[in-house]
Amino acid sequence: MFEQGTFIRIGVQEITRLGATPKDMPYLAGILRDCLDGKDVRAEVAALKSRLSTIKYSFDPLA
């Protein structure tokens, strides 16, 4: 079924539920790229997680 190659599936719904917007996605992609390149991304992940710490739902307005 998944014979096209190696890939990563990302749960975009979950990160948007935490308040991420389309503007956050390039930064998140950069973190993932750096991680796959073997770089230490713990500080970046901690900073992103501290900013995106409130669960939101589809009926909550994005600030």
Buried (B, 14 or more C-beta within 10 A) or exposed (E): EEEEEEEEEEEEEEBBBBBBEEEBBEEBEEBEEEBEEEEEBEEBEEEBEEEBEEEBEEEEEEE
